[in-house]
Amino acid sequence: MNLRQLSEELGLSQTTVSRALNGYPEVNEATRQRVQAAAEAHNYRPSQQAKSLATGKSMQIGHVIPFSAQHDMVSNVVFSDFIGGAGEVYAQHGYDMLLSMVNFDDEERAYRELVRKGSVDGMIVHGPTQDDPRIALLKELDIPFFVHGRSTHVTTPYNYLDVNSKSAFRRATDFLLDLGHERIGLINGSERMDFAQRRRAGYEAALTARGIAIDTDIMRSNEMTEPYGFSAACEMLTSENPPTAFMASSIVPALGIRRAIESQNLTVGRDVSVICFDDAISYMPNGEGEPIFTAARSSVRDAGRRCAELLIAQIADPTADPVSELWDAELVVGRSTGPAPKKD
């Protein structure tokens, strides 16, 4: 049965039936109940197009994903898990997800076109930089949006959810320092991203507080892949003054660091320690039971769910004050860390 047939059976206009099924307050309660009862009896479910016509909303959430030859966010397992969590919430609330893949140079145009066409009711911004121009752009376009992460130099209030990366990396670096490690390599994410700069700041703050000089020879920054972790760790381990421990910005390069350690006939946790940030990725778990890596852990899938919930609430009430949440990461101790090797 379609909307027209249901309307004819009830002797009501299609507009009234549609509004009754979508909860509009101007439809009286008796009519609403009669319409809902008839819809259930005939197993009628409004189509997405009918919902959009009735509510004036697209019932879609937009994600603009920039790409280049060097960077493809969609193939990133962390991004995929975030999208999985957000998608669960969208489905519960009757929303679809619109992924728009664009060249980096076309990102602003893509945002403007989606808003101009009314293609989406809200947007989620990924991978914010320290002075991210997308926040000002989306405020100008007057559309609800939510940022996964923070932009340090943006001072106007905006909706965001972030993990306290600086605190997590300071605590994790302190953990290694307490084990006697003084030469700790940093294999960070791309430092054009705000989160990576915060993680480096936490690492440096811990070293400085213990009177240990910052050594850029054992610091690297790049896209967080396993081969990057392997090559960066190999460079450091074969240097004249190799680190006895590593801090990794993700479990993905940490797997490469482990491979590099083993390639030098060394043992993780005994000869060289490793701590990583663990996004609790669904398809790349940090062991079962006892963690493989000691890690600062915060679920990116949970973050996806929460960003979606808060954005949908903002769409429902665009006049609500901006919401910000800062999550702490849990330090979990695994098999990848141990006391610093004794010096000869």
N, C-alpha and C positions, 0 to 999 in steps of 0.2 A: 504493500500500500504506500502511495506517495502522499505528499502534503495536500495536494488538490483533492484527492479521494477522501482523505480523513476530514478535510474541511467540509466537503459536501455531505458526508455522513452526519456530521455534527450540526450542520446548518449554520456554520460560522464562516467568516472570511478567513482566507489563508493567513492574513496578517495577524488576526486575533489568535489563531491556533499557534502560529509561530511564536508570538510573544508570550503566550501562556506556557509553552514548553521551555522557553528560555528565561522564565522568571521575572518578566517585566511587572513592576508594581501596579501599573494602571489596569491590569486584568484582574477582575474581582475573584475572590477565593473560590466561590462556587464554580465559576467558569473554568478556572485553572484546574480544579480537581476533576471536573467532567472531561476536560481535554486530556489530562494525564491518564485517567482511567481508560479512555478510548485508545490512546496511544499504546498503553501496555497490553490491552486486549488484542490489538492487531499487530503487536510486536513492531511498532513503528519507531524508528530512530531518525531524528533530523539529520540530514546530510550536512557536511561541513559548509557547503555553499549556502544552504538554508540558514544555518546558524549565523554565517557572516552577514547575510542580508538582514536578518532580524536584529542583530546586535550592532551592526556597523563596524565590526571588527574583522580582521583577517583570520584570526585564530592561529596565527603563526608567530614564532619567535625566530629572529634572525641572528645568524652568526656569520660575520664576514671574515673569511679566512684568506689572508694574503699569502702568496707563494712566490718563490724565485727558484733559480737553478740550485741555489745553495741551501734553501730552507723550504720544507714542506711540512706544515703543522699537522695536516691530516694523518700522515704516516707516523706521527709521534704517539707512542702508547699512552703517555700521560694525558694528552689531549683526548684520545679515544675514550679513556675511562671517565673523564669529566663529562664528555658528551653522553656516555651511557647513563650516568647518574641524572643529568639534566633531562634526558629523554624520558626517563621513567616518570618524572614529575609532570612533564608536558602531557604525556598520555593520560595521566590521571585527571588532568584538568581540561581535556579536550583540545589541547594545542598541538600543532604540528611544528616541526623544526625545519627551518629553511637555511641550508648551508650555501653560501655564495662564495665561490672560489674566484679570487681576483689577483691580478698582478699587484705587487707592492705599490706601484705608481698609480694604480687605479682605485686604491682603497677609499679615498674620500668620495670619489664619484659614485662608488657602489653604495655607500651609506646614503648619499643624497637621493639616489634613484629609488632605493627601497622605501624611503620615507615618502618621496613624491608620489609614488605609485600606490601607497597604502598597502604594500605587500606584507608588512609585519606590524605587530602591535608593540613590540619591544625588542631590544637587542642585548646580547651579551658580548662584552669586549674581552678579548683574550690577550695575554702577553703584554701588559702595559709597560711602557718605558718610563723614565723618570720625569719627563715633562710631556706626557702623552697628549698630542693634539686632538685625538678622537673624543676626549671628554668634553672639551669646549665645543667641538663640532656637534656632538649629539645633544648638548644643552641648547645650542643654537637651533637645531632641528626640532626641538621640543618633543622628543619621543622618550618614553621610559627606557632606561638602560641600566645594566648592572655590570660592574667590572670584576673579573676574577683576578685579583691582585690589587696592587696600589700603584699610584703614580706620585712619587715623593714630592715633586715641586708643584703639584696642582693643589692650590689652597682652597678653592671653592668646594663646598660640600658636594659629594656625589655618592651613589650607592656602590659599595664594594664589599667583598669578602676576601681576606688574605690570611696566610699563615705567617706568624711572627718569625720570619727567616733569620733575622739578625740574632734574636734570642736563641733560636734553635742551634745556629752554628757556633755561637759563643759557648753555649753549654756543652756541645759535642767536642769542641776544641779543648775546653777545660778538662773534659773526661780523658782525652789523650795526654794532656799535660800532667794530669794527676797520675797517669801510668808511667811517667818519666820520659815521655817523648818530647823532644825539643825541636826536632827538625821534621816539620809536618808539611807535606805538600798539599796544595789546593788545586783540585781539578774541578773548575767551576763551569756553570752554564754561560751562555753568551752574555757578556756584561753590558750589552745594549739594553738588556731587560732589567727592570727594576729589582725583581726578586734576586737576581744574581749579584747585583751590587750590594744588596742587604746581606746576603750570605757572606760575601767577602768581608764586609764591615764587621760582622760578628766574629769571624775567624781572626781578623787583624786585632780586634779589641781584646780578645782572649790572650793573644801573644804579647801584645803591648803591656797588658796588666801584669804579666809575669816577667817583664823586662827582656823579652826575646825580640830581636830585630826582625822586621819584615824583610823577607828575601824574595824578590820577584823572580829569581831563577827557578824557584820551585812553585810557581803559580802559573796556571794555564786557564784560558777562557775560550769556550767554543760551543757549538751545538752539542747537546748531550747524547752522544752515540757510544756504542760499545767500542768501535775502532778508535774513536778519539780518546777514550779512557785508556785503551791499550797503548797507543803510540805516545801519549803524554807521559804515562807512568814509566814506559820503557826509557824515554829520554832522561827522566829524573833518576831512575834506578841505576843507569849506566854512567852517571856523572861522577865526578871526583868526590863529591860530598852528598851522597844520596839521602833522601828522607827515610826515616824509620816508620813513618805513618802517613796516611793520606786522608784528606777530607774530600768527598765527592758530592757534587750537587744533585746527583740522582743515582738511583740503583742501576740505571742503564750503563753509564760510564764506569760505575763500580765493578760491573762484571768484566769490563775491559781491564781495569786495574788488577783484578784478581788474576786474569790471564797473563798479564805482564809479570806479576810477581812470580807466578809458577814457571814462566818462561826463563826466569833467572835462577831456577832451582831453589827458590825460597818458598817458605810456607806462610800463608796468610794467618795472622793472629799470633804467630810465634816470631818470625823474622821481621815481618812488616805488618802493621795494623791498618785497618781500613774502616772508616765510618762514612755513611752516605745519608742523603735524604731519601726517605722511602715514602712514596706516594700511595703505598698499599695497593698497587696496581692489580686488578683482578686476575689478569692472565700472566702476571709475573710476580708471584708472591715471594716474599723474603723468607723462604723456608716454611716448613710446617712444624708447629711446636716451637722449638728453639730457633730463633732467627739465624739466617746465614750471616748477615751483616749486622753489626751494631749500627743503629740508625736513629735519626730523628724522623718519627713517623707521623703522617697526617694523611687521611684518606682523600684522594682527589675525587673519587666517586661521590663521597659524602659532600664534598664541596660543590660538585655539579648539582646534586639534589638541592642543596641549600640555596645556591644562587638562583636556581629556577623557581623555587618557592617564593623567595623574596622579590624576584622580578614580577612574577604573576600578581603578587599582592600590590606591587607598585602600579601595575597596569590597571588593576581594579580601582585603585585610589591614587591617581596621579598627583593629587595635592598633598599626599603624605610626605613627612620630612624624610630626607635621605637616610638610609640605613647603612651602618658600617659594622662589620664583625671582624675581629682579629683572633684567630685561633692559635693556641699553643700546640707545638709538636711534642709528642711523647718520645723520650729517649729510651729505646729498647736495646738491651745488651745481647749481642749474639756471639758467634764464634770467630769473628774477624778481628777482635782486638785483644791485646795482652800487654804485659809490661814491656817497656823499651828494652831491646837487647843490651846486655852489658858491654861497655866499651873495652876493647883489648888494652 
